[in-house]
Amino acid sequence: MKTELRYLSLFSGIGGFEIAIQRAFNQQLTQIEQDWQGRNRDINEVEHDVLPTSRATALCIGYSEIDKYAIKTYERHFKHDNYGDATKINPTELPDFDLLVGGFPCQAFSIAGKRKGFDDTRGTLFFDIARILAEKRPRHMVLENVKGLLSHDGGKTFQTILGVLSDLGYRVEWQVLNSKDFGVPQNRERIYFIGHLRGECSGEVFPIINTHRQATKPIQGHYTNTLTARYEAAQATGSYIIESELNAQIRRLTPLECERLQGFPDGWTAGESDTQRYKMCGNAVTVNTVEAVMEKLTQHIAGVEA
């Protein structure tokens, strides 16, 4: 049976979700194939035996991004259609898809907490996520945001988001994850939401506890502070690495090191100015963390035990 995950990527930046989904889906494919071989017979004993002919695939039906530098970087690596400004997307014109993903910006909800449900989010980019979900009703969603969302407006914003997603028919899980626990030496806490259209998934993805990944630290026992879009001010914020432990000289991280701290392949943002490379890396999701989330989610989608 063919396993194809069609997804829409919003607020896509430089494609962190795309890399993570590809990596996670490929890993799950390997596990599915191994399970299939184990349940049947030694594949080497059958000359013309084949694995299930339709390999699992993840297909992006399009992305949404407005930053011109991020778009240039994204389109150097992916050939997906850009729907542009998320506030101008007409959901009725979108093809069907199974999963919505995105690290959405957190703006102030002007009337959050007034118990007006869907209308509480008007004027925010979360509203555009909600109206797409309302129209297309994908089976799953994965959203990322800053940890501060939990306490924003005394917790009312967070509760509004959960309430709207529930009203739209989604069972929602959430967990705060730190990038330093997923193989990169960066102390970066982010909240992740996973939504399942009710009746589509009975399993739990969270909590993710042990990733079995070893971080490569710039200096043993140390992590950088959270990378930001204004990383060039790193020395003022303490986001630095020590050049020499003997004389404690410090220097900024290079754009290449920022790519690695976010789990991107070396040179992913090459071709742009250092200022833009710092900004793009600071605004990105940590690929390793999203990959771990997607691994658990695809296990449920593919029907493989976690």
Secondary structure, 3 states (H helix, E strand, C coil): CCCEEEEEEECCCCCHHHHHHHHHHHHHHHHHHHHHHHHCCCHHHCCCCCCCCCCCEEEEEEECCCCHHHHHHHHHHCCCCECCCHHHCCHHHCCCCCEEEEECCCCCCCCCCCCCHHHHHCCCHHHHHHHHHHHHCCCEEEEEEEHHHHCHHHHHHHHHHHHHHHHCCEEEEEEEEEHHHCCCCECCEEEEEEEEECCCCCCCCCCCCCCCCCCCCCCCCCCECCCCCCHHHHHHHCCCEEEECCCCEEECCCHHHHHHHCCCCCCCCCCCCHHHHHHHHHHCCCHHHHHHHHHHHHHHHHCCCC
